[in-house]
Amino acid sequence: MIPALGLLAGIVIGIVLKPDVPIWLQPYLPIAVIAALDAVFGAVRAVLDGIFDDKVFVVSFLSNVVVAAFIVYLGDQLGVGSQLSTGVIVVLGVRIFSNVAAIRRHLFSA
């Protein structure tokens, strides 16, 4: 429940403060958000399965964001940034939907 509350608090803070994102950071922000969402949905699934560990969540959250940003950076340096960004989004999107499906099955027994 804590990860979901943290996500909700982050969304509210972002809407209220409306921070400006520097131009150099703009290509990495969507990827970082998707990577963070993957970690949050994984944490919610772990809570429902009764195996949540806060240390694992923090490491997963940070490593997902750093690795995803590094892949996009590497793609930019190689001139194929959009293709690698798409690959990262597809992989993390599949994981997000898998976690959401598991959450749905757990909550609704369906």
C-alpha positions, 0 to 999 in steps of 0.5 A: 500500500505504501508504494501506491500511496507514494505514487499518488503523492508524487502525482499530486505534488507534480500536478500542484508544483508543475515543475519545468523539466530541463530540455536535456532531461526530456528524452529520459523522463518518460522512460524513467516514469515507465521504469518507476511505474514498473517497480511500483506495480511490482511492489503492489503485486508483492504486497498482495502476494505477501512477499514485499520487502522494502529494500528490494523495492528501493533497489528495484525502483532505483535500478529500473530508472538508472538502467532504463535511462542508461539504455536511452542515453546509449541509444542517443550516443549511437544515434538510435535513441528512439528505437531503444526507447521504444524497446524499453517501453515495450519491455517495461510495458509488458511487465507492467501489464503482467503485474496489473493482471496478477493484481487483478487476479488477486483482488477479484479472483478472476 
